[in-house]
Amino acid sequence: MDDSLYFSDHHHQVRETVRDFARAHVAPIARDLDRTSTFPWENIKRMGELGFLGVPWPEELGGAGMDQISYYITIHEMAKVDASHGLTISAHTNLGTSPIVEFGTPDQRERYVPLLASGTVLGGFGLTEPGAGSDAGGTATTAVDKGDHFVLNGSKVFITHAGVGEIFSVTARTDQGSGHRGITSLIVTKDTVDLDECTRIGVGHVAALPKIGGVRAGKKEDKMGWRASDTRELHFDNAIVPKENILGARGEGFVNFLKTLDAGRIGIAALSLGIAEGAYQAALEYAGTRKQFGRYIGSFQGISFKLADMATEIEAGTHLLYTAARLKQAGRPFKKEAAMAKLFCSELAMRATTQAVQVFGGYGYTADYPVERMMRDAKVCEIGEGTSEIQRLVIARQILGKVVDG
């Protein structure tokens, strides 16, 4: 691909910086982190120091002051080596920080964003519930108005950073019987579950940040993929949330989280494309070194055609991803393009990793090579931040309008 279509010299520098970090600090430990399901706190500290956890946010708010394309490059490049690290950047930046940047008051931005953008603490987004996954409007968590505060009760599931994080944007029903208009976003805080490790390393916990009692993390999920990423339930047991923690206008939580998810889909597209490209690069290298019947396996049509298909689809996915990113950066509508990029790249990740395992043959099915991990990491990309079915629904509504909306 002609990188000049989307990337400036600065963007190439960002890519090289992330690539060097991933090869030096992530690649050597990715397998063990996956095997033990260990959260990479030491790399979190390094990524915060390098600005990876606040790429698109202004320097005055503790961020790196770069653009949206730089942010998606960071996820894309990291995911070529390890999806869990890429997801940590994506979930923290888009889900954990962007709602406060986009919808928060000046006081909320000044209080929370510098801690998040600098990587001092990690953030998350509480939306999905046991009975409200794709139907996010079915939120059952309640926030009862008590005058100067809300009493928050309920739980969220599959929440990235629910254990390790300290600042969260969550949705709750503040007005019963009001449908989507009864859902409000709130900022809640708690201590990280890894206090000892965070204290030792010097990142992940701020004692001076006021915490909300009754907000706690559940058991860590034992996942098929993204195993070095922290995923848990987030529980609210009579949590007292001050009114000053309302994020955006009361009753606009549903509308605002849809905007957050639109942007997040570009992030998952970048993550998915990175997984696909990492698997392709591993398969390409293997095809040029592995011999069967006295020939490199890449010389056999059955293998070369698989690689040709992967290369072609990665090229297509790259254009979809960075077209959506460029639209977002320009402040233009990007809902359809984000859904298309997420749909295509997530399904591409599954196809490419499956074919990469096939290229490796029996070795691809072992943990000696990274493609089996990449294949496991790829599957959830078709599920998280809107399933493939939801993406097709979003695209259909964008191209057909009232025809599908009734």
N, C-alpha and C positions, 0 to 999 in steps of 0.2 A: 504493500500500500504506500502511496505517496503521502508521507507524514505531514508535508507542508499544507495539506488540505485542512488539517485541524491543529497542528502543533507548531508553536513558535520555538525559537532557540531556548527560551526559558522552560517550555514544556519538556523539551529533550533533556534539559538539565535535571528537572524533577524526576523524570523517568530513570535516568542514570543513578541518581542518588538513592531512590527506592530500590532499584535493581541491585546496587552494591550492598545495601543494608540487608536485603532479603537473602542474598547469596552468602553473606558473611555471618549473619546472626540468626537467620531463620532456617535455612536449608539444613544445617548440621543437626538441628534438634527437632525438626518437624515430626519425624517418625516417632521419637520417644514421647513427645507431647501428645500425639494422637493415641499412642498405645496406653499411656497412663492417664489420659484425659486431664492433663495439667494445664492450668491457666498460666500464660507466659509473663509473669509480672516483671521480670528483669528486662524483657524486650518492651514491655509497656513503658517502662521508665525511659529506655533509649528512644522509643518512637515519640514520646512526649518531648524530649529534649531536641529532637530533630524537626519538630513541628508537624509530624504526621497526623496527630490527633486533633489538629485545629487548622488544617490546610486552608479552608475557604473563609475563615473568620478574620475580621479586622485585627490589626496588631494592637489597637487600643483596647480590645477585648481579650487579649492574650493569644490571639491566633497568629497564623503565619502570613496572613494578608495576601494570599494567592487567590486564583480564580477557580471556578467550578471545574474546568477541564483539568487543572492540576490535581484537584481532589479525586476525580474519577481515574486519572492516570495512576494515582497512588494506590487505589484499590486494585485496579487492573494488574499492575505490575506485582504487587504483593501476592495476589492470588495465584499467580503463575507458580509460585513456590509453595505457598500454604494458604488455603482458604480460610482457616481459622483466624490467622492474623489479619487477612483482608476484611473478614467480617467484623472483627473487633473495631477496625477503623471506621467501617461503614455504619455499623449500628451506633457507635458512640457519637459520630459526627452528625449523621442525618437524623436518627431517631432520638438520640440523647440530648443533642445540643440545638439542632435547627429549630425545633418548636419554640424554644426560649428566645432564640435570635429573631425568629419571624413574628411571633405573637406576643412576646413578653413585654412588660413595661420597662422603661429605662432602669428602674430600680432592680427589677428581676434580672435584666441583662448584666448589670454591674455586679450583682451579688453572685450569680451562678456561672455565667459564661466564661470568665477568666479561669475559674477552677477547671472547667471542662475543656476549654480550648487549649490550655497548656498541658493537658493530660495529668494534672495534679490529682483529680479524681475521675472516675468513669461514670458515664450516664447511660440511661436506658429509657424505654418507651413502653408503657403498660397499656396495651389495647386488647389483645386476644384473651378470651375467657373460655372456660370449659364449654359453655353453650353458645359462644359468639366468636366464631373463627372467621370464615368468609362473610358471614352475616354480622359484621362489626356493629351494625346498628342495633343489634340485640343485646347491648351492654346491660348487665344485671347488677354490677357493682353500684352501690348507692352512696351518695354524699348528702346527708340530711342537714338542712340549714338550721343552725342554732344561733343565729344572730351575727356574732363576730367570727364564727368558725363553722366548718362542716365536720360532721362525724362520718368517717369513711369506713365502709364495710364491704367486703367482697374479696375476690381473688382474680389474678391474671395468670395465664399459663404461657409456656414457651417464650419467656421473656429473656432476651439476651442481656447479660450483665445483672440479672436480678440479684445474684449473690455478691458479685465483686463490686458492683456500682454503689454510688452514694446519692446521686441526684436523678430523679425520674419525672417524666411527664406522663400522667396517667389520665384515663377517661373514667367518668362516673356519671351516673344518672342523678342529676340534681332536681329535676322536675318530672314527676311521674305523669304518665298519660300524655306527654308532649312529643312522643315519637323521637325522631332524630334531634329535634330542637331541645329535647330535655337532657342532652348529654353535654357535659362541661369538662374541660381539661384542667387539671390541677398539678402543681409541682409538689412532690413529696421527697423526703430525704430519709436516709437511714445509714447506719454504719456498714461498711464492707464486712463480709464474712471472714475475710483473710486479714484480720487486724495484725496478727503477729508478723506475717510475711510482709505486709505493707509497711509496718513500722521498721522492719529490718532493712528493707530496700529503700524506703523513703519516698514512696509514691502510693496513691490509691486511697489515702485516708486523711481527712482534715478534721481534727478534733474540734476546732472552733466553729465548724459548720453546724448550726442548730439542726438536730435530728427530730423526727416526728415519731413519738411512741406509737406502737401498734402497727408499724410497717416492718414486715420481716420477710426474709427469703425462705423458700421451701427447699426440698431436697433437690440436689443437682441431677439433671436428666442424664441418663446413660444413652447417648445418641449414636446412631449409625455413622454419622459424619460430623464435621465441624467440632470434633471432640476436644480440641484445645480452646474452644470458646465456651463461656459460662452461660448455661441455659437453665432456668428454674421457674418455679411459680413465685409470684409475688403476692403476699397476703396482707389484707388490711383488717385489723381487729379493733374497731372503735378508735381509729386513728383520728386525732384532732388536727385538722388542717386549717390554718388561719385563712380568712377571706383574702388576705393579700397574696395568697398562693394561687388564686385563680389565674389560669394562663389563657389570655385572650378574653373575649366577652363570654359571659355566662350563656350557656345554650348553644355556643358555636363550636363545641368540641368535635362534633362529628364532621363538620365542614373543614375544620382546620386539620384534623388528622388525615382526611383524604388528600389534602394538599401535601402533607408530610409524606404520605405513601407514594404519591406521584413521583416525588423527587427520589425517594428510596428505591423505586424500581430501576432508576438509572444506575444506582449503586449496586444493586443485585445483578444487573446486566453486566457491569464492569467486573464484578466478582466472578460471574459465570464465564465470561469471555476469558478471564485470566486462567481459570481452571482448564478450560478447553485448550487454550494455547500452551499451557504448561504440559498437558498430556500429549499434545501434538509434538512439541519439541522433544519430549522424552522418547516418543515412538520414532520420530525421525532419526534421532541419534542412534537408537537401538537398531533400526533398519540398516544403518550404514556400518554397523560393527558386528552384528550377529550373522554367522554363516550357517547355511544349510545346503546340502547337496553341492558343496564346494563353491557356493556363491553367496554374496551378501543378500539377505532376504529382501532388501529394498529393490532388488532387480527383478523380483517376481511380480507379475502383474497384480496378483491378488493382494499384495501388500502395497504396491505403489498406488493403486487406485484408492485404497483406503486413505492414504496420506494426501492424495490429490483432493479427495472430497473434504477432508478436514481443513486443508489449506484454503479451499474455496469458501467454505462456510465461515471460517474465522475471518476472512476478508469481508464477507457480507456483514457479519456481526459487528465488526469494527466500525463500519460505516453507520449502522443503525445506532450503536452506542454513542458515538461522538457527534452524530447529528442531533440526537436528543440532548446531549450535554451542551452543545453549542446553542440550541434554542433556549434552554434554561438560562444559560449565561447571558443571553441577549434580552431576557425578560419577556420572551414570546411564549405563546401557549405550547405545551409540550406533552400533554396528557397522552395523546395517541402515540406519539413517537416513543415515550417512555415505556408504555405498555408493549409496543412492538419490540423494542430492544430487549425488555425483560423476557418476554415470551420466547423470542428467537434464541437469545443467548443462553437462557437456562436450559432449553431443550437441546441446543447445540452442545452444551457442557455434558449432558448425559450421553449423547451420541458419540462425541469425540472421545470421552473417557472409556466408553465401552469398546470402541474400536481400538483404542490404544492398548487396552488389556489384551485384545485379540492379537495385536501385532506382537506383543511380548510372549504370547502363548502361555505355557504353564508358569513361566516366571512372572507373568503379569498378575497371576492369581496369588502371589506371595507378597509378604511385606518387605521383601528385599528390594523391591522397586516401588517408586511412589505412585504408579498409576492406579493401583488398587485403592489407595487412600483417596486419590483424586476422584475415582468413580463413586466412592461413598460420599464424598463431599458434594459431588455434583447433584445428587438426587434432591436434596432439600431446596436447591435453587428453583425447582419447579413448584415448590410449595410455599416457601416463605415470602412475605410481603405481597401476598396475592397469588393464588394458585394459577397454573396455566389456564384453567377454565375461566377464572376471573379476568385474566388479561384479555382473553378472547371476547368476553362480555364487554369490557371497557372499549376495546377496539371497535366492536360491532356498534356500540352506541355512538361512538365518535363518527363512524362513517355512514350510519343509517339514521341516527337521530331519533325522531319521533316514531319511526317505523317499528323500532324494537322497544321503545319506551311505552308504547300503547297510546 
